[in-house]
Amino acid sequence: MTAWDVAIIGGGPAGLSAAYESARRGARTLVLEKATHPRYKTCGGGLIGHSVAAVEGRIDIPADDRIERAEFTNDGRSPFSRSTKDRPLLTMVRRPEFDDALRSAAEQAGATVRQATAVKAVEQGGGEVRIRLAGGEEVTASAAIGADGSSGITARLVGVEYGQVDLGLEVELPIDADLQARWKGRLLIDWGPLPGSYAWVFPKGDLLTVGVIAARGDGERTKAYLRSFLERLRLRDIEPVHDSGHLTRCRTPQSPLRKGNILVAGDAAGLLEPWTREGISFATRSGALAGAAAADGDLLRYERDVHATLVPTMRAGARLLAAFSRRPALFHTILRTPPGWRMFERFCLGETSFEDTVERFPVRQALRLLG
């Protein structure tokens, strides 16, 4: 049996952010990751300002593109575009390279990262957490952090409850030099025909990431939306290098973040922004909060910190999603106004949070119009 101060289950952005913060505080820190980095992960890969701020002190972000122009359509109609002035709206990354950079940073901070290591069971008692691995080995730690996703073992153990579940479908398309030049520095967002749905095109050098997301329960129409979106953009004939889907799950307001000496962070905790379903900034920030609290032996602080810093943004995002789902065309019209665009731009740049934005008078009035 091996004793650690902090054991982290899952080696994505949440788990590796937790490992970095825990290790640099001097805690004996272990990460257990079932895959081997670099590994593919279904993800749009757009880093907003909060994500950049959370990681730029520890890694050189492996950017494939930086977005300066955003284009919007409403189910293919009423196009408009806006440009940023000083900083990129989004920084585009491929998750294998991004996550691997976070792994390296965690190891350099002093964490031990065990890859290709599957966790089969987690128990706690007597002031410690016991983790049983696939080969029968048992690892013990004073505290554990679950960062193994919304369908992982720790979410079930802690009893995380999800109030919003969405289906995301995504293809990654290899593109030639002409398409690379056409999409460089530019993204497209299309508000979709299903309630609360939208589609995106994100450039990443010689790849385009194209995807759609909508509420779970109407998979066939979600697939049809992706097909029609690709046809509209004349991208349907390109053979994808990846064609995948995943569920995003957003916690209920009362959902627990801790059970005994076990914390959950990132997707395992259901922490993401409900309207855009952006999760990387929530993963990196919640992971860092969890790692710091576990290393300092103050697990209750993690719950307080999440409720103070992340939950208000989630509440505001839920309000935006409800308004957008009811009247997407009017939402599209409002977004193209200066206050609407500035709201979106400031959120992407990390200059403000959604909870601050929705309380500003023009946005508050717009939300009233949207019902």
Stockholm file with secondary structure:
# STOCKHOLM 1.0

chainA/1-371         MTAWDVAIIGGGPAGLSAAYESARRGARTLVLEKATHPRYKTCGGGLIGHSVAAVEGRIDIPADDRIERAEFTNDGRSPFSRSTKDRPLLTMVRRPEFDDALRSAAEQAGATVRQATAVKAVEQGGGEVRIRLAGGEEVTASAAIGADGSSGITARLVGVEYGQVDLGLEVELPIDADLQARWKGRLLIDWGPLPGSYAWVFPKGDLLTVGVIAARGDGERTKAYLRSFLERLRLRDIEPVHDSGHLTRCRTPQSPLRKGNILVAGDAAGLLEPWTREGISFATRSGALAGAAAADGDLLRYERDVHATLVPTMRAGARLLAAFSRRPALFHTILRTPPGWRMFERFCLGETSFEDTVERFPVRQALRLLG
#=GR chainA/1-371 SS CEEEEEEEECCSHHHHHHHHHHHHTTCCEEEECSSCSSCCCCCCCEECHHHHHHHTTTSCCCEEEEECEEEEEETTEEEEEEECSSSCSEEEECHHHHHHHHHHHHHHHTCEEECSCCEEEEEEETTEEEEEETTSCEEEEEEEEECSCTTSHHHHHHTCCEEEEEEEEEEEEECCHHHHHHHTTEEEEEECSSTTCEEEEEEETTEEEEEEEEETTCHHHHHHHHHHHHHHTTCTTSCCSEEEEEEEEEECTTCCSEETTEEECGGGGTCSCTTTCCCHHHHHHHHHHHHHHHHHTCHHHHHHHHHHHTHHHHHHHHHHHHHHHHCHHHHHHHHTSHHHHHHHHHHHHTSSCHHHHTTSHHHHHHHHHTC
#=GC SS_cons         CEEEEEEEECCSHHHHHHHHHHHHTTCCEEEECSSCSSCCCCCCCEECHHHHHHHTTTSCCCEEEEECEEEEEETTEEEEEEECSSSCSEEEECHHHHHHHHHHHHHHHTCEEECSCCEEEEEEETTEEEEEETTSCEEEEEEEEECSCTTSHHHHHHTCCEEEEEEEEEEEEECCHHHHHHHTTEEEEEECSSTTCEEEEEEETTEEEEEEEEETTCHHHHHHHHHHHHHHTTCTTSCCSEEEEEEEEEECTTCCSEETTEEECGGGGTCSCTTTCCCHHHHHHHHHHHHHHHHHTCHHHHHHHHHHHTHHHHHHHHHHHHHHHHCHHHHHHHHTSHHHHHHHHHHHHTSSCHHHHTTSHHHHHHHHHTC
//
